[in-house]
Amino acid sequence: MKCVRCLHDTAGLLTKAPDGSGAWEMYACSRCNFTWRNTEEDDVIKPELRDKDYQFTQEPEDLQILVPVPPLKK
Ligand SMILES: [Zn+2]
């Protein structure tokens, strides 16, 4: 599965809603450690709609600072 932040095929299902309802699934990327739920807004889970400033375009070993996290929405 393609990661929505680093765009590598290194993401997969992490867990599902524990009540078995199928209300949400959570995915995680083993390359950039990003996690997201399938129920988040399109500007979080669709790479083409994500803010490019918060995409992970580096190689993990080249990181000298952490990739910033977007501010919380109110
Ligand atoms: Zn990733």
N, CA, C, O and the ligand as a Tripos MOL2 file, in Angstrom:
@<TRIPOS>MOLECULE
protein
  297   295    75     0     0
PROTEIN
NO_CHARGES

@<TRIPOS>ATOM
      1 N           0.8460   -1.1830    0.0000 N.3       1 MET1
      2 CA          0.0000    0.0000    0.0000 C.3       1 MET1
      3 C           0.8880    1.2420    0.0000 C.2       1 MET1
      4 O           1.9140    1.2840    0.6800 O.2       1 MET1
      5 N           0.4810    2.2540   -0.7730 N.am      2 LYS2
      6 CA          1.2650    3.4810   -0.8770 C.3       2 LYS2
      7 C           0.9960    4.4060    0.3080 C.2       2 LYS2
      8 O          -0.1520    4.6310    0.6920 O.2       2 LYS2
      9 N           2.0710    4.9310    0.8730 N.am      3 CYS3
     10 CA          1.9650    5.8830    1.9740 C.3       3 CYS3
     11 C           1.5170    7.2380    1.4180 C.2       3 CYS3
     12 O           1.9920    7.6770    0.3710 O.2       3 CYS3
     13 N           0.5960    7.8930    2.1350 N.am      4 VAL4
     14 CA          0.0860    9.1850    1.6660 C.3       4 VAL4
     15 C           1.0890   10.3100    1.8840 C.2       4 VAL4
     16 O           0.9490   11.3740    1.2810 O.2       4 VAL4
     17 N           2.1030   10.1060    2.7340 N.am      5 ARG5
     18 CA          3.0700   11.1680    3.0110 C.3       5 ARG5
     19 C           4.3690   11.0030    2.2370 C.2       5 ARG5
     20 O           4.8610   11.9830    1.6770 O.2       5 ARG5
     21 N           4.9500    9.7980    2.1820 N.am      6 CYS6
     22 CA          6.2290    9.6400    1.4780 C.3       6 CYS6
     23 C           6.0590    9.0090    0.1070 C.2       6 CYS6
     24 O           7.0070    8.9760   -0.6770 O.2       6 CYS6
     25 N           4.8860    8.5140   -0.1920 N.am      7 LEU7
     26 CA          4.5170    7.9770   -1.5000 C.3       7 LEU7
     27 C           5.2780    6.7030   -1.8770 C.2       7 LEU7
     28 O           5.3360    6.3380   -3.0510 O.2       7 LEU7
     29 N           5.8550    6.0340   -0.8890 N.am      8 HIS8
     30 CA          6.5000    4.7530   -1.1390 C.3       8 HIS8
     31 C           5.5190    3.6320   -0.7970 C.2       8 HIS8
     32 O           4.5770    3.8110   -0.0250 O.2       8 HIS8
     33 N           5.7730    2.4870   -1.3910 N.am      9 ASP9
     34 CA          4.8900    1.3430   -1.1520 C.3       9 ASP9
     35 C           5.3090    0.6270    0.1290 C.2       9 ASP9
     36 O           5.6750   -0.5490    0.1100 O.2       9 ASP9
     37 N           5.2490    1.3550    1.2330 N.am     10 THR10
     38 CA          5.7310    0.8390    2.5140 C.3      10 THR10
     39 C           4.6970    0.9710    3.6200 C.2      10 THR10
     40 O           5.0470    0.9190    4.7990 O.2      10 THR10
     41 N           3.4480    1.1370    3.2680 N.am     11 ALA11
     42 CA          2.3950    1.2900    4.2700 C.3      11 ALA11
     43 C           1.4960    0.0650    4.2610 C.2      11 ALA11
     44 O           1.4240   -0.6800    3.2830 O.2      11 ALA11
     45 N           0.8160   -0.1140    5.3780 N.am     12 GLY12
     46 CA         -0.0970   -1.2420    5.4740 C.3      12 GLY12
     47 C          -1.0790   -1.0460    6.6080 C.2      12 GLY12
     48 O          -0.9870   -0.0910    7.3800 O.2      12 GLY12
     49 N          -2.0010   -1.9520    6.6900 N.am     13 LEU13
     50 CA         -3.0190   -1.8970    7.7460 C.3      13 LEU13
     51 C          -2.3670   -2.0880    9.1070 C.2      13 LEU13
     52 O          -1.6180   -3.0430    9.3150 O.2      13 LEU13
     53 N          -2.6510   -1.1800   10.0330 N.am     14 LEU14
     54 CA         -2.1250   -1.2790   11.3970 C.3      14 LEU14
     55 C          -3.1660   -1.9100   12.3140 C.2      14 LEU14
     56 O          -2.8600   -2.8300   13.0720 O.2      14 LEU14
     57 N          -4.3990   -1.4080   12.2410 N.am     15 THR15
     58 CA         -5.4570   -1.9580   13.0860 C.3      15 THR15
     59 C          -6.8240   -1.5250   12.5470 C.2      15 THR15
     60 O          -6.9250   -0.6670   11.6700 O.2      15 THR15
     61 N          -7.8380   -2.1270   13.0820 N.am     16 LYS16
     62 CA         -9.2200   -1.7940   12.7180 C.3      16 LYS16
     63 C          -9.9830   -1.4220   13.9730 C.2      16 LYS16
     64 O          -9.5170   -1.6850   15.0810 O.2      16 LYS16
     65 N         -11.1510   -0.8130   13.8170 N.am     17 ALA17
     66 CA        -11.9970   -0.4800   14.9650 C.3      17 ALA17
     67 C         -12.1880   -1.7360   15.8160 C.2      17 ALA17
     68 O         -12.6140   -2.7730   15.3080 O.2      17 ALA17
     69 N         -11.8740   -1.6420   17.1060 N.am     18 PRO18
     70 CA        -11.8820   -2.8400   17.9530 C.3      18 PRO18
     71 C         -13.2580   -3.4550   18.1900 C.2      18 PRO18
     72 O         -13.3520   -4.5990   18.6370 O.2      18 PRO18
     73 N         -14.3160   -2.7210   17.9000 N.am     19 ASP19
     74 CA        -15.6430   -3.2840   18.1330 C.3      19 ASP19
     75 C         -16.1340   -4.1260   16.9590 C.2      19 ASP19
     76 O         -17.2460   -4.6530   16.9710 O.2      19 ASP19
     77 N         -15.2630   -4.2390   15.9290 N.am     20 GLY20
     78 CA        -15.6300   -5.0770   14.8000 C.3      20 GLY20
     79 C         -16.6420   -4.4450   13.8680 C.2      20 GLY20
     80 O         -17.1440   -5.1020   12.9560 O.2      20 GLY20
     81 N         -16.9470   -3.1720   14.0890 N.am     21 SER21
     82 CA        -17.9690   -2.4960   13.2880 C.3      21 SER21
     83 C         -17.4790   -2.1090   11.8980 C.2      21 SER21
     84 O         -18.2810   -1.8530   11.0000 O.2      21 SER21
     85 N         -16.1620   -2.0690   11.7250 N.am     22 GLY22
     86 CA        -15.6310   -1.6140   10.4470 C.3      22 GLY22
     87 C         -15.7230   -0.1060   10.2980 C.2      22 GLY22
     88 O         -15.6100    0.4160    9.1900 O.2      22 GLY22
     89 N         -15.9290    0.6050   11.4130 N.am     23 ALA23
     90 CA        -16.0930    2.0530   11.3870 C.3      23 ALA23
     91 C         -14.8480    2.7620   10.8710 C.2      23 ALA23
     92 O         -14.9540    3.8010   10.2200 O.2      23 ALA23
     93 N         -13.6800    2.2170   11.1520 N.am     24 TRP24
     94 CA        -12.4390    2.8250   10.6650 C.3      24 TRP24
     95 C         -11.3360    1.7960   10.6080 C.2      24 TRP24
     96 O         -11.3860    0.7650   11.2790 O.2      24 TRP24
     97 N         -10.3380    2.0920    9.7960 N.am     25 GLU25
     98 CA         -9.1050    1.3220    9.7440 C.3      25 GLU25
     99 C          -7.9640    2.3130    9.9120 C.2      25 GLU25
    100 O          -8.0790    3.4790    9.5340 O.2      25 GLU25
    101 N          -6.8710    1.8430   10.4770 N.am     26 MET26
    102 CA         -5.7030    2.7020   10.6560 C.3      26 MET26
    103 C          -4.5270    2.0690    9.9270 C.2      26 MET26
    104 O          -4.2990    0.8610    9.9970 O.2      26 MET26
    105 N          -3.7890    2.9240    9.2250 N.am     27 TYR27
    106 CA         -2.6520    2.4650    8.4390 C.3      27 TYR27
    107 C          -1.3790    3.0990    8.9820 C.2      27 TYR27
    108 O          -1.4230    4.1600    9.6050 O.2      27 TYR27
    109 N          -0.2510    2.4480    8.7460 N.am     28 ALA28
    110 CA          1.0430    2.9750    9.1860 C.3      28 ALA28
    111 C           2.0760    2.7350    8.0980 C.2      28 ALA28
    112 O           2.0150    1.7520    7.3590 O.2      28 ALA28
    113 N           3.0250    3.6600    8.0200 N.am     29 CYS29
    114 CA          4.1190    3.5430    7.0560 C.3      29 CYS29
    115 C           5.3960    3.1630    7.7960 C.2      29 CYS29
    116 O           5.7640    3.8130    8.7750 O.2      29 CYS29
    117 N           6.0610    2.1300    7.3410 N.am     30 SER30
    118 CA          7.2920    1.6770    7.9980 C.3      30 SER30
    119 C           8.4950    2.5160    7.5870 C.2      30 SER30
    120 O           9.5600    2.4020    8.1940 O.2      30 SER30
    121 N           8.3440    3.3460    6.5770 N.am     31 ARG31
    122 CA          9.4730    4.1680    6.1110 C.3      31 ARG31
    123 C           9.5190    5.5180    6.8110 C.2      31 ARG31
    124 O          10.5750    5.9330    7.2900 O.2      31 ARG31
    125 N           8.3700    6.2160    6.8770 N.am     32 CYS32
    126 CA          8.3630    7.5640    7.4640 C.3      32 CYS32
    127 C           7.5690    7.6350    8.7620 C.2      32 CYS32
    128 O           7.4430    8.7040    9.3580 O.2      32 CYS32
    129 N           7.0350    6.5030    9.1990 N.am     33 ASN33
    130 CA          6.3050    6.4020   10.4720 C.3      33 ASN33
    131 C           5.0090    7.1990   10.5140 C.2      33 ASN33
    132 O           4.4810    7.4450   11.5980 O.2      33 ASN33
    133 N           4.4900    7.6050    9.3770 N.am     34 PHE34
    134 CA          3.2110    8.3040    9.3610 C.3      34 PHE34
    135 C           2.0940    7.2980    9.6010 C.2      34 PHE34
    136 O           2.1580    6.1610    9.1340 O.2      34 PHE34
    137 N           1.0670    7.7280   10.3360 N.am     35 THR35
    138 CA         -0.1190    6.8970   10.5360 C.3      35 THR35
    139 C          -1.3550    7.7270   10.2200 C.2      35 THR35
    140 O          -1.3690    8.9400   10.4290 O.2      35 THR35
    141 N          -2.3730    7.0760    9.7240 N.am     36 TRP36
    142 CA         -3.6170    7.7770    9.4130 C.3      36 TRP36
    143 C          -4.7770    6.7910    9.3940 C.2      36 TRP36
    144 O          -4.5980    5.5870    9.2090 O.2      36 TRP36
    145 N          -5.9560    7.3350    9.5900 N.am     37 ARG37
    146 CA         -7.1800    6.5250    9.5110 C.3      37 ARG37
    147 C          -7.8630    6.7830    8.1760 C.2      37 ARG37
    148 O          -7.7010    7.8430    7.5730 O.2      37 ARG37
    149 N          -8.6170    5.8130    7.7340 N.am     38 ASN38
    150 CA         -9.3300    5.9630    6.4600 C.3      38 ASN38
    151 C         -10.4740    6.9620    6.5670 C.2      38 ASN38
    152 O         -11.0350    7.3630    5.5470 O.2      38 ASN38
    153 N         -10.8320    7.3730    7.7870 N.am     39 THR39
    154 CA        -11.9450    8.2910    7.9680 C.3      39 THR39
    155 C         -11.5030    9.7500    8.0500 C.2      39 THR39
    156 O         -12.3400   10.6330    8.2370 O.2      39 THR39
    157 N         -10.1950   10.0210    7.9140 N.am     40 GLU40
    158 CA         -9.7350   11.4050    7.9980 C.3      40 GLU40
    159 C         -10.1060   12.1570    6.7240 C.2      40 GLU40
    160 O         -10.4760   11.5630    5.7110 O.2      40 GLU40
    161 N          -9.9970   13.4810    6.8050 N.am     41 GLU41
    162 CA        -10.4080   14.3210    5.6800 C.3      41 GLU41
    163 C          -9.5090   14.1000    4.4680 C.2      41 GLU41
    164 O          -8.3770   13.6310    4.5880 O.2      41 GLU41
    165 N         -10.0410   14.4480    3.2990 N.am     42 ASP42
    166 CA         -9.3180   14.2150    2.0570 C.3      42 ASP42
    167 C          -7.9540   14.8870    2.0230 C.2      42 ASP42
    168 O          -7.0240   14.3670    1.4070 O.2      42 ASP42
    169 N          -7.8210   16.0580    2.6900 N.am     43 ASP43
    170 CA         -6.5250   16.7400    2.6440 C.3      43 ASP43
    171 C          -5.4960   16.0810    3.5600 C.2      43 ASP43
    172 O          -4.3650   16.5520    3.6750 O.2      43 ASP43
    173 N          -5.8940   14.9960    4.2040 N.am     44 VAL44
    174 CA         -4.9570   14.1920    4.9850 C.3      44 VAL44
    175 C          -4.6570   12.8860    4.2570 C.2      44 VAL44
    176 O          -3.5060   12.4510    4.2210 O.2      44 VAL44
    177 N          -5.6680   12.2620    3.6830 N.am     45 ILE45
    178 CA         -5.4830   10.9000    3.1650 C.3      45 ILE45
    179 C          -5.3390   10.8080    1.6530 C.2      45 ILE45
    180 O          -5.1100    9.7220    1.1210 O.2      45 ILE45
    181 N          -5.4690   11.9290    0.9530 N.am     46 LYS46
    182 CA         -5.2630   11.8940   -0.5010 C.3      46 LYS46
    183 C          -4.0010   12.6870   -0.8310 C.2      46 LYS46
    184 O          -3.9780   13.9070   -0.6740 O.2      46 LYS46
    185 N          -2.9540   12.0020   -1.2860 N.am     47 PRO47
    186 CA         -1.6710   12.6760   -1.5310 C.3      47 PRO47
    187 C          -1.8020   13.9110   -2.4190 C.2      47 PRO47
    188 O          -1.1130   14.9030   -2.1860 O.2      47 PRO47
    189 N          -2.6550   13.8740   -3.4150 N.am     48 GLU48
    190 CA         -2.7790   15.0040   -4.3420 C.3      48 GLU48
    191 C          -3.4010   16.2300   -3.6850 C.2      48 GLU48
    192 O          -3.2920   17.3340   -4.2200 O.2      48 GLU48
    193 N          -4.0460   16.0620   -2.5450 N.am     49 LEU49
    194 CA         -4.6770   17.1720   -1.8320 C.3      49 LEU49
    195 C          -3.8960   17.6010   -0.5930 C.2      49 LEU49
    196 O          -4.2270   18.6060    0.0370 O.2      49 LEU49
    197 N          -2.8710   16.8460   -0.2470 N.am     50 ARG50
    198 CA         -2.0860   17.1820    0.9540 C.3      50 ARG50
    199 C          -1.1990   18.3960    0.6980 C.2      50 ARG50
    200 O          -0.7470   18.6170   -0.4250 O.2      50 ARG50
    201 N          -0.9530   19.1820    1.7450 N.am     51 ASP51
    202 CA         -0.0560   20.3230    1.6580 C.3      51 ASP51
    203 C           1.3620   19.8080    1.3860 C.2      51 ASP51
    204 O           1.8920   19.0100    2.1590 O.2      51 ASP51
    205 N           1.9660   20.2590    0.3030 N.am     52 LYS52
    206 CA          3.2810   19.7420   -0.0940 C.3      52 LYS52
    207 C           4.3710   20.0570    0.9310 C.2      52 LYS52
    208 O           5.3900   19.3690    0.9830 O.2      52 LYS52
    209 N           4.1630   21.0910    1.7440 N.am     53 ASP53
    210 CA          5.1620   21.4200    2.7790 C.3      53 ASP53
    211 C           5.2730   20.3260    3.8380 C.2      53 ASP53
    212 O           6.2730   20.2460    4.5510 O.2      53 ASP53
    213 N           4.2500   19.4890    3.9380 N.am     54 TYR54
    214 CA          4.2530   18.4670    4.9700 C.3      54 TYR54
    215 C           4.4600   17.0610    4.3980 C.2      54 TYR54
    216 O           4.3190   16.0680    5.1130 O.2      54 TYR54
    217 N           4.7890   16.9850    3.1370 N.am     55 GLN55
    218 CA          5.1080   15.6880    2.5600 C.3      55 GLN55
    219 C           6.5370   15.3010    2.9290 C.2      55 GLN55
    220 O           7.3710   16.1580    3.2200 O.2      55 GLN55
    221 N           6.8010   14.0080    2.9130 N.am     56 PHE56
    222 CA          8.1140   13.4930    3.2590 C.3      56 PHE56
    223 C           8.8330   13.1540    1.9560 C.2      56 PHE56
    224 O           8.5800   12.1140    1.3480 O.2      56 PHE56
    225 N           9.7280   14.0400    1.5380 N.am     57 THR57
    226 CA         10.3870   13.8510    0.2400 C.3      57 THR57
    227 C          11.8620   13.4830    0.3860 C.2      57 THR57
    228 O          12.5350   13.1960   -0.6040 O.2      57 THR57
    229 N          12.3590   13.4920    1.6120 N.am     58 GLN58
    230 CA         13.7630   13.1770    1.8410 C.3      58 GLN58
    231 C          13.9660   11.6690    1.9610 C.2      58 GLN58
    232 O          13.0110   10.8920    1.9670 O.2      58 GLN58
    233 N          15.2290   11.2810    2.0560 N.am     59 GLU59
    234 CA         15.5490    9.9230    2.4540 C.3      59 GLU59
    235 C          15.6280    9.9440    3.9790 C.2      59 GLU59
    236 O          16.1950   10.8810    4.5430 O.2      59 GLU59
    237 N          15.0830    8.9530    4.6550 N.am     60 PRO60
    238 CA         15.0780    8.9810    6.1210 C.3      60 PRO60
    239 C          16.4640    9.2010    6.7220 C.2      60 PRO60
    240 O          16.5820    9.9030    7.7270 O.2      60 PRO60
    241 N          17.5210    8.6200    6.1380 N.am     61 GLU61
    242 CA         18.8610    8.7500    6.7110 C.3      61 GLU61
    243 C          19.4530   10.1450    6.5110 C.2      61 GLU61
    244 O          20.4600   10.4840    7.1330 O.2      61 GLU61
    245 N          18.8350   10.9560    5.6490 N.am     62 ASP62
    246 CA         19.3260   12.3160    5.4140 C.3      62 ASP62
    247 C          18.6750   13.3540    6.3260 C.2      62 ASP62
    248 O          19.0400   14.5290    6.2950 O.2      62 ASP62
    249 N          17.7210   12.9210    7.1300 N.am     63 LEU63
    250 CA         17.0040   13.8790    7.9780 C.3      63 LEU63
    251 C          17.9140   14.5080    9.0220 C.2      63 LEU63
    252 O          18.6000   13.8070    9.7660 O.2      63 LEU63
    253 N          17.9140   15.8210    9.0710 N.am     64 GLN64
    254 CA         18.6420   16.5200   10.1260 C.3      64 GLN64
    255 C          17.6540   17.1790   11.0830 C.2      64 GLN64
    256 O          17.9910   17.4750   12.2300 O.2      64 GLN64
    257 N          16.4350   17.4040   10.6040 N.am     65 ILE65
    258 CA         15.3740   17.9120   11.4680 C.3      65 ILE65
    259 C          14.1370   17.0700   11.2120 C.2      65 ILE65
    260 O          14.0180   16.4370   10.1620 O.2      65 ILE65
    261 N          13.2300   17.0600   12.1530 N.am     66 LEU66
    262 CA         11.9920   16.3200   11.9590 C.3      66 LEU66
    263 C          11.0950   17.0400   10.9610 C.2      66 LEU66
    264 O          11.0860   18.2700   10.9020 O.2      66 LEU66
    265 N          10.3600   16.2940   10.1990 N.am     67 VAL67
    266 CA          9.3890   16.8790    9.2820 C.3      67 VAL67
    267 C           8.2870   17.5120   10.1220 C.2      67 VAL67
    268 O           7.7420   16.8540   11.0090 O.2      67 VAL67
    269 N           7.9460   18.7770    9.8640 N.am     68 PRO68
    270 CA          6.9310   19.4260   10.7010 C.3      68 PRO68
    271 C           5.5510   18.7820   10.5480 C.2      68 PRO68
    272 O           5.2030   18.2130    9.5130 O.2      68 PRO68
    273 N           4.8040   18.8990   11.6120 N.am     69 VAL69
    274 CA          3.4220   18.3910   11.6270 C.3      69 VAL69
    275 C           2.4950   19.5860   11.4520 C.2      69 VAL69
    276 O           2.6880   20.6060   12.1130 O.2      69 VAL69
    277 N           1.5030   19.4910   10.5900 N.am     70 PRO70
    278 CA          0.5820   20.6130   10.4080 C.3      70 PRO70
    279 C          -0.0970   20.9940   11.7180 C.2      70 PRO70
    280 O          -0.3040   20.1430   12.5830 O.2      70 PRO70
    281 N          -0.4420   22.2680   11.8640 N.am     71 PRO71
    282 CA         -1.1400   22.6940   13.0920 C.3      71 PRO71
    283 C          -2.4830   21.9970   13.2300 C.2      71 PRO71
    284 O          -3.1090   21.6400   12.2320 O.2      71 PRO71
    285 N          -2.9220   21.8040   14.4590 N.am     72 LEU72
    286 CA         -4.2100   21.1870   14.7010 C.3      72 LEU72
    287 C          -5.3330   22.0830   14.2130 C.2      72 LEU72
    288 O          -5.2370   23.3080   14.2850 O.2      72 LEU72
    289 N          -6.3810   21.4770   13.7240 N.am     73 LYS73
    290 CA         -7.5570   22.2360   13.3150 C.3      73 LYS73
    291 C          -8.4320   22.4850   14.5230 C.2      73 LYS73
    292 O          -8.4790   21.6650   15.4400 O.2      73 LYS73
    293 N          -9.1250   23.6090   14.5310 N.am     74 LYS74
    294 CA         -9.9930   23.9250   15.6710 C.3      74 LYS74
    295 C         -11.4120   23.5290   15.3660 C.2      74 LYS74
    296 O         -12.2970   23.7140   16.2020 O.2      74 LYS74
    297 ZN          5.6060    6.9730    4.4500 Zn       75 ZN75
@<TRIPOS>BOND
     1     1     2 1
     2     2     3 1
     3     3     4 2
     4     3     5 am
     5     5     6 1
     6     6     7 1
     7     7     8 2
     8     7     9 am
     9     9    10 1
    10    10    11 1
    11    11    12 2
    12    11    13 am
    13    13    14 1
    14    14    15 1
    15    15    16 2
    16    15    17 am
    17    17    18 1
    18    18    19 1
    19    19    20 2
    20    19    21 am
    21    21    22 1
    22    22    23 1
    23    23    24 2
    24    23    25 am
    25    25    26 1
    26    26    27 1
    27    27    28 2
    28    27    29 am
    29    29    30 1
    30    30    31 1
    31    31    32 2
    32    31    33 am
    33    33    34 1
    34    34    35 1
    35    35    36 2
    36    35    37 am
    37    37    38 1
    38    38    39 1
    39    39    40 2
    40    39    41 am
    41    41    42 1
    42    42    43 1
    43    43    44 2
    44    43    45 am
    45    45    46 1
    46    46    47 1
    47    47    48 2
    48    47    49 am
    49    49    50 1
    50    50    51 1
    51    51    52 2
    52    51    53 am
    53    53    54 1
    54    54    55 1
    55    55    56 2
    56    55    57 am
    57    57    58 1
    58    58    59 1
    59    59    60 2
    60    59    61 am
    61    61    62 1
    62    62    63 1
    63    63    64 2
    64    63    65 am
    65    65    66 1
    66    66    67 1
    67    67    68 2
    68    67    69 am
    69    69    70 1
    70    70    71 1
    71    71    72 2
    72    71    73 am
    73    73    74 1
    74    74    75 1
    75    75    76 2
    76    75    77 am
    77    77    78 1
    78    78    79 1
    79    79    80 2
    80    79    81 am
    81    81    82 1
    82    82    83 1
    83    83    84 2
    84    83    85 am
    85    85    86 1
    86    86    87 1
    87    87    88 2
    88    87    89 am
    89    89    90 1
    90    90    91 1
    91    91    92 2
    92    91    93 am
    93    93    94 1
    94    94    95 1
    95    95    96 2
    96    95    97 am
    97    97    98 1
    98    98    99 1
    99    99   100 2
   100    99   101 am
   101   101   102 1
   102   102   103 1
   103   103   104 2
   104   103   105 am
   105   105   106 1
   106   106   107 1
   107   107   108 2
   108   107   109 am
   109   109   110 1
   110   110   111 1
   111   111   112 2
   112   111   113 am
   113   113   114 1
   114   114   115 1
   115   115   116 2
   116   115   117 am
   117   117   118 1
   118   118   119 1
   119   119   120 2
   120   119   121 am
   121   121   122 1
   122   122   123 1
   123   123   124 2
   124   123   125 am
   125   125   126 1
   126   126   127 1
   127   127   128 2
   128   127   129 am
   129   129   130 1
   130   130   131 1
   131   131   132 2
   132   131   133 am
   133   133   134 1
   134   134   135 1
   135   135   136 2
   136   135   137 am
   137   137   138 1
   138   138   139 1
   139   139   140 2
   140   139   141 am
   141   141   142 1
   142   142   143 1
   143   143   144 2
   144   143   145 am
   145   145   146 1
   146   146   147 1
   147   147   148 2
   148   147   149 am
   149   149   150 1
   150   150   151 1
   151   151   152 2
   152   151   153 am
   153   153   154 1
   154   154   155 1
   155   155   156 2
   156   155   157 am
   157   157   158 1
   158   158   159 1
   159   159   160 2
   160   159   161 am
   161   161   162 1
   162   162   163 1
   163   163   164 2
   164   163   165 am
   165   165   166 1
   166   166   167 1
   167   167   168 2
   168   167   169 am
   169   169   170 1
   170   170   171 1
   171   171   172 2
   172   171   173 am
   173   173   174 1
   174   174   175 1
   175   175   176 2
   176   175   177 am
   177   177   178 1
   178   178   179 1
   179   179   180 2
   180   179   181 am
   181   181   182 1
   182   182   183 1
   183   183   184 2
   184   183   185 am
   185   185   186 1
   186   186   187 1
   187   187   188 2
   188   187   189 am
   189   189   190 1
   190   190   191 1
   191   191   192 2
   192   191   193 am
   193   193   194 1
   194   194   195 1
   195   195   196 2
   196   195   197 am
   197   197   198 1
   198   198   199 1
   199   199   200 2
   200   199   201 am
   201   201   202 1
   202   202   203 1
   203   203   204 2
   204   203   205 am
   205   205   206 1
   206   206   207 1
   207   207   208 2
   208   207   209 am
   209   209   210 1
   210   210   211 1
   211   211   212 2
   212   211   213 am
   213   213   214 1
   214   214   215 1
   215   215   216 2
   216   215   217 am
   217   217   218 1
   218   218   219 1
   219   219   220 2
   220   219   221 am
   221   221   222 1
   222   222   223 1
   223   223   224 2
   224   223   225 am
   225   225   226 1
   226   226   227 1
   227   227   228 2
   228   227   229 am
   229   229   230 1
   230   230   231 1
   231   231   232 2
   232   231   233 am
   233   233   234 1
   234   234   235 1
   235   235   236 2
   236   235   237 am
   237   237   238 1
   238   238   239 1
   239   239   240 2
   240   239   241 am
   241   241   242 1
   242   242   243 1
   243   243   244 2
   244   243   245 am
   245   245   246 1
   246   246   247 1
   247   247   248 2
   248   247   249 am
   249   249   250 1
   250   250   251 1
   251   251   252 2
   252   251   253 am
   253   253   254 1
   254   254   255 1
   255   255   256 2
   256   255   257 am
   257   257   258 1
   258   258   259 1
   259   259   260 2
   260   259   261 am
   261   261   262 1
   262   262   263 1
   263   263   264 2
   264   263   265 am
   265   265   266 1
   266   266   267 1
   267   267   268 2
   268   267   269 am
   269   269   270 1
   270   270   271 1
   271   271   272 2
   272   271   273 am
   273   273   274 1
   274   274   275 1
   275   275   276 2
   276   275   277 am
   277   277   278 1
   278   278   279 1
   279   279   280 2
   280   279   281 am
   281   281   282 1
   282   282   283 1
   283   283   284 2
   284   283   285 am
   285   285   286 1
   286   286   287 1
   287   287   288 2
   288   287   289 am
   289   289   290 1
   290   290   291 1
   291   291   292 2
   292   291   293 am
   293   293   294 1
   294   294   295 1
   295   295   296 2
@<TRIPOS>SUBSTRUCTURE
     1 MET1         2 RESIDUE 1 A MET
     2 LYS2         6 RESIDUE 1 A LYS
     3 CYS3        10 RESIDUE 1 A CYS
     4 VAL4        14 RESIDUE 1 A VAL
     5 ARG5        18 RESIDUE 1 A ARG
     6 CYS6        22 RESIDUE 1 A CYS
     7 LEU7        26 RESIDUE 1 A LEU
     8 HIS8        30 RESIDUE 1 A HIS
     9 ASP9        34 RESIDUE 1 A ASP
    10 THR10       38 RESIDUE 1 A THR
    11 ALA11       42 RESIDUE 1 A ALA
    12 GLY12       46 RESIDUE 1 A GLY
    13 LEU13       50 RESIDUE 1 A LEU
    14 LEU14       54 RESIDUE 1 A LEU
    15 THR15       58 RESIDUE 1 A THR
    16 LYS16       62 RESIDUE 1 A LYS
    17 ALA17       66 RESIDUE 1 A ALA
    18 PRO18       70 RESIDUE 1 A PRO
    19 ASP19       74 RESIDUE 1 A ASP
    20 GLY20       78 RESIDUE 1 A GLY
    21 SER21       82 RESIDUE 1 A SER
    22 GLY22       86 RESIDUE 1 A GLY
    23 ALA23       90 RESIDUE 1 A ALA
    24 TRP24       94 RESIDUE 1 A TRP
    25 GLU25       98 RESIDUE 1 A GLU
    26 MET26      102 RESIDUE 1 A MET
    27 TYR27      106 RESIDUE 1 A TYR
    28 ALA28      110 RESIDUE 1 A ALA
    29 CYS29      114 RESIDUE 1 A CYS
    30 SER30      118 RESIDUE 1 A SER
    31 ARG31      122 RESIDUE 1 A ARG
    32 CYS32      126 RESIDUE 1 A CYS
    33 ASN33      130 RESIDUE 1 A ASN
    34 PHE34      134 RESIDUE 1 A PHE
    35 THR35      138 RESIDUE 1 A THR
    36 TRP36      142 RESIDUE 1 A TRP
    37 ARG37      146 RESIDUE 1 A ARG
    38 ASN38      150 RESIDUE 1 A ASN
    39 THR39      154 RESIDUE 1 A THR
    40 GLU40      158 RESIDUE 1 A GLU
    41 GLU41      162 RESIDUE 1 A GLU
    42 ASP42      166 RESIDUE 1 A ASP
    43 ASP43      170 RESIDUE 1 A ASP
    44 VAL44      174 RESIDUE 1 A VAL
    45 ILE45      178 RESIDUE 1 A ILE
    46 LYS46      182 RESIDUE 1 A LYS
    47 PRO47      186 RESIDUE 1 A PRO
    48 GLU48      190 RESIDUE 1 A GLU
    49 LEU49      194 RESIDUE 1 A LEU
    50 ARG50      198 RESIDUE 1 A ARG
    51 ASP51      202 RESIDUE 1 A ASP
    52 LYS52      206 RESIDUE 1 A LYS
    53 ASP53      210 RESIDUE 1 A ASP
    54 TYR54      214 RESIDUE 1 A TYR
    55 GLN55      218 RESIDUE 1 A GLN
    56 PHE56      222 RESIDUE 1 A PHE
    57 THR57      226 RESIDUE 1 A THR
    58 GLN58      230 RESIDUE 1 A GLN
    59 GLU59      234 RESIDUE 1 A GLU
    60 PRO60      238 RESIDUE 1 A PRO
    61 GLU61      242 RESIDUE 1 A GLU
    62 ASP62      246 RESIDUE 1 A ASP
    63 LEU63      250 RESIDUE 1 A LEU
    64 GLN64      254 RESIDUE 1 A GLN
    65 ILE65      258 RESIDUE 1 A ILE
    66 LEU66      262 RESIDUE 1 A LEU
    67 VAL67      266 RESIDUE 1 A VAL
    68 PRO68      270 RESIDUE 1 A PRO
    69 VAL69      274 RESIDUE 1 A VAL
    70 PRO70      278 RESIDUE 1 A PRO
    71 PRO71      282 RESIDUE 1 A PRO
    72 LEU72      286 RESIDUE 1 A LEU
    73 LYS73      290 RESIDUE 1 A LYS
    74 LYS74      294 RESIDUE 1 A LYS
    75 ZN75       297 GROUP 0 **** ****
